[in-house]
Amino acid sequence: MNPAVQPQEVLLAEPRGFCAGVDRAIEIVERALVKFGAPIYVRHEIVHNTYVVNDLKSRGAIFIEDLAEVPAGATLVFSAHGVSQEVRREATARGFQIFDATCPLVTKVHVEVAKLHREGYEFIMIGHKGHPEVEGTMGQLSDGIFLVEEVEDVAKVVVKDQSKLAVVTQTTLSVDDAADILAEVKRVFPQVREPKQQDICYATQNRQDAVKVLAPQVDVVIVVGSPTSSNSNRLRELAERLGTPGYMVDAAEDLQPEWLAGRARVGLTAGASAPDVLVQAVIDRLRALGATTVRSLPGVEEHVRFPLPMGLGDKSMAEVSASRS
């Protein structure tokens, strides 16, 4: 590698950045601020992105973890990652005005868990311990759901009846890693019931597929995303697995020139919770460091849009957008 070589070309992955569930979650908070005024309380970060959270804070959103921090009569939004039944019960009992920004694809998993639980099923959940989505999904039940993070964890699971066992997955996992763990689950528990459609969401799948196209064509991959973002971390790991150095940045100023030394072609993508304004800022920084051309690779076009909760759909987006200024 010649360290004198500067970045000359930037290739953009398609798709990248916001997905429909993130768009919906942010819009719910924005519309609640316009309709009800500040403050609006949000349990956990609405999405895992520092820029988005700080922007909403500046407009009057207050992010909390404990419902004890929310005053009586307040408006409360559940984050895109979903919440446990215990949190729902407490919020309802305390009389908050509640808007649920849980991604509909996460809600689908919750509904499936509740339905099969009524039929006597226990569950294996493939996911990362401590992630709010995992806590929310496992919190749909008081017992009978077992977390598996690695292939080796499968052997530790003990169930009452192997014919009444189902598997669910965190929506933001590595597709390849989840497939390896699922294969082991099916080997150990041949009768396990799988979801009718895979739980890993379309946006996670599409962004990982785009990195699989991008990584072999570039010398380094930069992922725009916050450290807490599961799907962003998976994109960086995927680039590394494909043999291309990968780095993650929360903002343009995080980009280190030494990462680019001797690397003429830079790949750029963004996690599903990273806004395009951050991508554009990174592009500007890459241009300042020597990049002369920027082009997008062909990829899947996404047209998914999820409906808003009742009670928030009667403000025009012009009014919502005006609240950003």
C-alpha positions in Angstrom: 0.0 0.0 0.0 1.3 3.4 -0.9 0.5 5.9 1.9 1.0 8.8 -0.6 -2.2 7.8 -2.5 -5.2 9.9 -1.5 -8.8 8.9 -1.8 -9.9 9.6 -5.4 -13.3 8.0 -5.7 -16.2 7.5 -3.4 -18.7 4.7 -4.1 -22.1 4.9 -2.3 -23.9 1.8 -1.3 -27.6 1.5 -2.3 -29.7 1.4 -0.3 -28.3 3.1 2.8 -29.5 5.3 5.7 -33.0 5.7 7.0 -35.6 2.8 6.7 -39.3 3.1 6.9 -39.5 2.1 10.6 -36.9 4.8 11.6 -38.7 7.4 9.4 -42.0 6.6 11.1 -40.5 6.7 14.7 -38.9 10.1 14.2 -42.0 11.5 12.6 -44.1 10.3 15.5 -42.0 12.4 17.9 -41.9 15.4 15.6 -45.7 15.3 15.1 -46.3 14.9 18.9 -44.1 18.0 19.5 -46.1 20.0 17.0 -49.5 18.8 18.2 -48.9 18.8 22.0 -45.9 21.0 22.5 -42.8 20.3 24.5 -41.9 18.4 26.5 -42.6 15.0 24.9 -41.1 12.1 26.8 -39.6 9.2 24.9 -38.7 5.9 26.6 -35.2 5.1 25.4 -33.5 6.7 22.4 -36.2 6.9 19.7 -33.6 5.4 17.3 -29.9 4.7 17.9 -28.4 7.8 16.4 -26.7 10.6 18.3 -27.5 13.3 15.8 -31.2 12.4 15.6 -31.5 12.2 19.4 -29.7 15.5 20.0 -31.9 17.2 17.3 -35.1 16.0 19.0 -33.8 17.0 22.4 -33.2 20.5 21.1 -36.9 20.7 20.1 -38.2 19.5 23.5 -38.0 15.7 23.5 -36.9 14.2 26.8 -35.4 10.7 26.6 -35.8 8.6 29.7 -35.3 4.9 30.7 -37.4 4.8 33.9 -41.1 5.8 33.7 -40.7 7.3 37.2 -39.0 10.2 35.4 -42.3 11.0 33.5 -44.7 13.4 35.2 -48.4 12.7 35.5 -50.4 13.6 32.4 -47.4 13.7 30.1 -47.3 12.5 26.5 -45.0 9.4 26.2 -43.6 7.8 23.1 -42.3 4.2 23.0 -39.1 3.9 20.9 -38.7 2.1 17.6 -37.2 -0.9 19.4 -40.4 -1.8 21.3 -41.0 -2.3 25.0 -41.9 -5.2 27.4 -45.5 -5.9 28.5 -44.4 -4.7 32.0 -43.5 -1.2 30.7 -46.8 -1.1 28.7 -48.8 -2.0 31.8 -47.0 0.6 34.0 -47.4 3.4 31.4 -51.1 2.6 31.0 -51.7 2.4 34.8 -50.0 5.8 35.2 -52.4 7.4 32.7 -49.9 8.8 30.2 -51.0 9.7 26.7 -49.1 7.0 24.8 -47.9 6.9 21.2 -46.2 3.7 20.1 -43.3 4.2 17.7 -42.3 0.5 17.8 -41.3 -0.6 14.3 -44.1 -2.6 12.8 -41.7 -5.3 11.9 -40.7 -5.6 15.6 -44.4 -5.5 16.5 -44.9 -8.5 14.1 -42.5 -10.5 16.2 -44.3 -9.5 19.4 -47.6 -10.5 18.0 -46.2 -13.9 16.8 -44.7 -14.5 20.3 -48.0 -13.7 22.0 -50.0 -15.9 19.6 -47.8 -19.0 19.9 -47.5 -18.6 23.7 -51.2 -18.9 24.0 -50.8 -22.2 22.0 -48.3 -23.5 24.6 -45.1 -22.7 22.8 -41.7 -21.8 24.3 -39.2 -19.7 22.4 -35.6 -19.3 21.4 -34.7 -15.7 20.6 -31.6 -15.1 18.5 -30.2 -11.7 19.5 -27.8 -9.6 21.6 -28.2 -9.4 25.3 -29.0 -5.9 26.6 -30.3 -4.6 23.3 -33.6 -2.8 23.8 -35.3 -4.7 21.1 -34.3 -8.0 22.7 -35.5 -6.8 26.1 -38.8 -5.7 24.6 -39.4 -9.0 22.7 -38.4 -11.2 25.6 -40.5 -9.0 27.9 -43.6 -10.1 26.0 -43.5 -13.2 28.3 -42.8 -13.7 31.9 -41.0 -17.0 31.2 -40.4 -19.6 28.5 -38.2 -17.5 26.2 -34.4 -18.2 26.0 -31.8 -15.9 24.5 -29.2 -17.3 22.2 -26.3 -15.0 21.2 -23.8 -17.6 19.7 -24.0 -21.0 18.1 -22.5 -22.5 21.3 -25.4 -21.1 23.4 -27.9 -23.4 21.7 -26.8 -26.5 23.6 -27.5 -24.8 26.9 -31.3 -24.4 26.1 -33.6 -26.8 28.0 -37.2 -26.8 27.0 -40.3 -28.6 28.3 -41.5 -30.0 24.9 -39.4 -29.9 21.7 -42.6 -30.1 19.6 -43.8 -26.8 21.2 -40.7 -24.7 20.5 -40.5 -21.7 18.1 -37.6 -19.4 17.2 -37.6 -15.6 16.7 -34.8 -13.2 15.8 -33.8 -9.7 16.6 -34.5 -7.7 13.4 -31.1 -6.0 13.1 -28.8 -9.0 13.2 -26.2 -10.1 10.7 -28.1 -12.2 8.2 -25.2 -14.6 7.9 -24.6 -14.9 11.6 -28.3 -15.5 12.3 -28.4 -18.2 9.6 -25.5 -20.0 11.3 -27.2 -19.9 14.7 -30.6 -20.9 13.2 -29.0 -23.9 11.5 -27.7 -25.0 14.9 -31.1 -24.5 16.5 -32.7 -26.7 13.8 -30.0 -29.3 14.3 -30.5 -29.5 18.1 -34.3 -29.0 17.9 -35.4 -30.5 14.6 -39.1 -29.8 15.3 -38.6 -26.1 16.0 -41.1 -23.8 14.4 -39.7 -21.0 12.3 -41.3 -17.7 11.4 -43.4 -17.7 8.2 -41.2 -14.8 7.1 -37.7 -14.2 8.5 -37.6 -11.8 11.3 -34.5 -9.9 10.1 -36.1 -6.8 8.5 -36.0 -6.0 4.8 -33.9 -2.9 5.5 -31.2 -4.8 7.4 -31.1 -7.4 4.7 -30.9 -4.8 1.9 -28.1 -2.8 3.5 -26.1 -5.9 4.2 -26.6 -7.1 0.6 -25.4 -3.6 -0.6 -22.2 -3.9 1.4 -21.6 -7.3 -0.1 -21.7 -5.6 -3.5 -19.7 -2.5 -2.3 -16.9 -4.1 -0.3 -15.1 -6.0 -3.1 -15.0 -2.9 -5.3 -13.3 -0.6 -2.7 -10.1 -0.3 -0.6 -11.9 0.7 2.6 -15.6 0.9 3.8 -16.9 3.8 6.0 -20.2 3.2 7.8 -22.1 6.2 9.1 -23.8 5.2 12.3 -23.7 5.5 16.1 -21.8 3.0 18.3 -25.2 1.8 19.8 -26.7 1.0 16.4 -26.8 -2.8 16.0 -27.4 -2.7 12.2 -24.6 -0.2 11.7 -22.1 -2.3 13.6 -23.2 -5.3 11.5 -22.4 -3.4 8.3 -18.8 -2.7 9.5 -18.3 -6.3 10.6 -19.6 -7.5 7.2 -17.1 -5.4 5.3 -14.3 -6.8 7.5 -15.5 -10.3 6.9 -15.3 -9.7 3.2 -11.7 -8.7 3.5 -12.1 -4.9 3.3 -11.1 -2.7 6.2 -14.2 -1.1 7.7 -14.6 1.9 10.1 -17.7 3.4 11.7 -18.2 7.2 12.2 -20.9 9.0 14.2 -20.1 12.2 12.4 -17.8 13.5 9.6 -15.2 14.8 12.2 -14.7 11.2 13.3 -13.2 10.2 10.0 -9.5 9.7 10.4 -7.2 10.6 7.4 -4.9 7.7 8.3 -7.8 5.2 7.5 -7.6 6.4 3.9 -3.8 6.4 3.4 -2.9 4.5 0.3 -6.6 3.8 -0.4 -7.8 5.4 -3.6 -11.4 4.1 -3.6 -13.6 4.6 -0.6 -16.9 2.8 0.0 -19.6 4.7 2.0 -22.8 3.4 3.5 -25.0 4.3 6.5 -27.0 2.3 9.0 -30.8 2.4 9.0 -30.9 5.0 11.8 -28.4 7.4 10.2 -29.8 10.5 8.4 -28.6 11.5 5.0 -27.3 14.8 6.3 -24.5 12.9 8.0 -23.7 11.0 4.8 -23.4 14.2 2.9 -21.1 15.7 5.6 -18.8 12.7 5.3 -18.8 13.1 1.5 -17.8 16.7 1.9 -14.9 15.6 4.3 -13.8 13.0 1.8 -13.7 15.6 -1.0 -11.6 17.8 1.3 -9.2 14.9 1.8 -8.8 14.5 -2.0 -11.8 12.6 -3.4 -12.7 13.9 -6.9 -15.7 11.7 -7.9 -18.7 10.3 -6.0 -21.0 7.8 -7.6 -23.8 5.5 -6.4 -23.8 1.8 -7.1 -27.1 0.3 -8.4 -29.2 -1.4 -5.7 -32.6 -2.2 -4.4 -35.1 0.7 -4.4 -37.2 0.8 -1.2 -40.8 2.1 -1.2 -42.0 0.8 2.1 -44.0 3.3 4.3 -45.7 2.5 7.6 -48.9 4.3 8.9 -48.7 6.6 11.8 -50.6 5.9 15.1 -54.1 7.3 15.3 -54.2 10.9 16.6 -51.0 12.0 14.9 -51.9 11.9 11.3 -53.8 15.2 11.1 -50.9 17.6 11.0 -49.3 18.3 7.6 -45.6 17.5 7.2 -45.2 21.2 6.3 -46.1 22.0 9.8 -43.9 19.3 11.2 -41.0 20.5 9.0 -41.5 24.0 10.2 -40.9 22.8 13.7 -37.4 21.8 12.7 -36.3 25.3 12.0 
